Amino acid sequence: MSFKPNQVALPLVCAALATLFPIISRAAQHGPEEAAKQMKALVPGKGLEASLFALEPMVVNPTNLDIDAKGRVWVTEGANYRLFQKWGKLRPEGDRILILADTDGDGTADKQTVFYQGQDVNAALGICVLDNKVIVSCSPNVLVFTDEDGDGKSDKKEVLFTGIAGADHDHAVHAFVFGPDGKLYFNFGNAGRQLKRPDGSPVKDRYGREINDGGRPYRQGMVFRSNIDGSDVEVLGHNFRNNVEVCVDSFGGMWQSDNDDDGNKGVRINYVMDFGNFGYTDEMTGAGWGQKRTNWETDIPNRHWHLNDPGVVPNLLQTGGGSPTGIAFYEGKLLPAPYQNSIIHCDAGPRVVRAYPPKPDGAGYKAEIIDVLTSTDNWYRPSDVCTAPDGSLYITDWNDAGVGGHNMADHKLETMTGRIYRVAPQGSGPSAKVPKLNLNSAEGCTSALKSPNGATRYLAWKNLHNMQAKAKSELEKLWKSNDQDLRARAWNLLARIKGSEQHYVDLAVADKNEAIRALALRYTRVEKRDTLAVVKKLVKDPSAQVRRECALSLHRDSSPEAATLWGALAKQYDGKDRWNLEALGIGADGHEDACLDAYLAAVGDSWNNVAGRDIIWRSRSKKTPALLVKIITDKNTPEAEKPRYFRSLDFIKGPEKDAALVELLTAGTK
């Protein structure tokens, strides 16, 4: 479980928490005076300051937020949290979706608008503002509300997806986010289980497979991409426990956190490699991480994610114990340099908001941990974070004695609390200046495209995309700039100008920046263009990041040419980069036999080295079992390494595996 009123984990009731924290009385926590005391307990990161934007009764139990292009803060509340508990429904009219605004410019919210209230948004886990439409995630539904007359009130409600399990559960469907490619990205935790259309029919992926957690092939929590209207759903990652929100950078990179089974110090941050398995349960059997298996990890935090198993994407970071909640990718320039181009992440358990600036490391990434906003007050429970149009951060605080997955200290609506803080550079003051927009011209829209705020970029993207070639000149200016984030945003639109697609793909393929070259491959996958043509040009790229995207682009491509390209990529593997190895494994999915044949043809008898044994260990080909036998029975294979290869056999089925097991038994009797 993981906080967010609806995403706060640690199943400890308040009585149990009393042994861990000095629980302050509910009354002592309520009101402006106590809020001021709590503000003094906040510890901003180096070069930062925090101010109070809103508090109860204007907002209570804030679960998720978004900020629109006008700088208004949209919040979902969780007053009706855990309806099955003894306190029951605390707000009979249903929970609220709020719009909070600072109309006098003093940095404090002074206007509250109830956009919507109802039983269908009780303790909603996600909100995404896209112009006059608002996507709200609240299992079993994903709802789209429309403000048709601009009065800040919902006029129409539609269902985008339904049938999602986990109602009133932390591990259900979470927030949506608009990507730089014009797509929606979202996820659900392992209580979500399946995705259905409004008519109740199952949603299917691009390959016609029903999207559910039945192991065919997907398990547990998942990450998705779809068109704005919910069509063309793709599963981009699976086998998470409770992946609370996904954030997307300007190059299409996806980042999220995941919560361990509480108390195992295995909270993790993930780079979501397309189509990857992330190892919460056994890929083949669905068995839990605690079930004994061959070659299991020596420590529980790593064992928890099956990190010794072939077919599991590595973690970016493991942050220990906690209750991870909201997340955002910060591409603003307002905050000091250490926080720029960082994952910004809330963890309600240890009462901290952190930055993780990822850096390329081979085919994967590495990151350090930088605190953004901590507190010495035990009621501080950050639930979500979002970037405002001026580049400051807004953080919602559930504000509770614990982060109870099945409990909370607020059992009366009249004493319920909630806070929203603004984080900005030290000395900048609490007021946020909202840049004026001009969306009537290409120049104005490209200026808006530079915004660090997602809702603003959505408006810019939509208008520029509608302009097509009329926007080309202004977008070209961004494309030719030195800011790589802006170049990526502009390119994503230029490559979608009808008739100009291939021209901009060619420019990206030849670009000096490895991230731009990798972007060309992502684009062809998303848009179902001629991916192999781009892979052929980049198959020997010096960048491991680009070769990773080449491998992923071969996923489920059964053409002979794809297998040949895979073999060429596998031949370049050096035996040191697990991210690269897993990308190759994902790329071989659906045509494993042809891929391994191509690799063996490329290396001949020289496969039995560190790199080649890794390729075999990760392979799911019919030839793999016999090759594993050769490795296991090779006198030069250290005994300590043999369990690794025995474990690989668990991921293969068929008579070839049976024959290999017989051969191993026979060899053992000699």
Secondary structure as UniProt FT lines:
FT   TURN            4..7
FT   HELIX           14..17
FT   TURN            18..20
FT   HELIX           26..29
FT   HELIX           32..41
FT   STRAND          42..44
FT   TURN            46..47
FT   STRAND          48..55
FT   TURN            56..58
FT   STRAND          62..67
FT   TURN            69..70
FT   STRAND          73..77
FT   TURN            83..84
FT   TURN            86..87
FT   TURN            92..93
FT   STRAND          95..101
FT   STRAND          111..118
FT   HELIX           119..121
FT   TURN            122..123
FT   STRAND          126..130
FT   TURN            131..132
FT   STRAND          133..138
FT   TURN            139..140
FT   STRAND          141..146
FT   STRAND          156..162
FT   TURN            167..168
FT   TURN            170..171
FT   STRAND          177..178
FT   TURN            180..181
FT   STRAND          184..188
FT   TURN            190..191
FT   TURN            198..199
FT   TURN            206..207
FT   STRAND          221..226
FT   TURN            228..229
FT   STRAND          234..240
FT   STRAND          247..248
FT   TURN            250..251
FT   STRAND          254..258
FT   TURN            262..263
FT   STRAND          267..271
FT   TURN            274..275
FT   STRAND          276..277
FT   TURN            283..285
FT   TURN            289..290
FT   TURN            294..295
FT   HELIX           300..303
FT   TURN            304..308
FT   TURN            310..311
FT   STRAND          317..320
FT   STRAND          324..330
FT   HELIX           337..339
FT   TURN            340..341
FT   STRAND          342..347
FT   TURN            348..351
FT   STRAND          352..356
FT   STRAND          358..361
FT   TURN            362..363
FT   STRAND          364..367
FT   STRAND          370..375
FT   TURN            378..379
FT   STRAND          382..387
FT   TURN            389..390
FT   STRAND          393..397
FT   TURN            405..406
FT   HELIX           413..415
FT   STRAND          419..425
FT   TURN            426..427
FT   TURN            439..440
FT   HELIX           442..449
FT   HELIX           454..467
FT   HELIX           468..471
FT   HELIX           472..479
FT   HELIX           484..494
FT   TURN            495..496
FT   TURN            498..499
FT   HELIX           501..509
FT   HELIX           514..527
FT   HELIX           531..538
FT   TURN            539..540
FT   HELIX           544..552
FT   TURN            553..556
FT   HELIX           560..571
FT   HELIX           578..588
FT   TURN            589..590
FT   HELIX           592..603
FT   TURN            604..607
FT   HELIX           610..618
FT   TURN            622..623
FT   HELIX           624..633
FT   TURN            635..636
FT   HELIX           639..641
FT   HELIX           642..649
FT   TURN            650..651
FT   HELIX           655..669
//
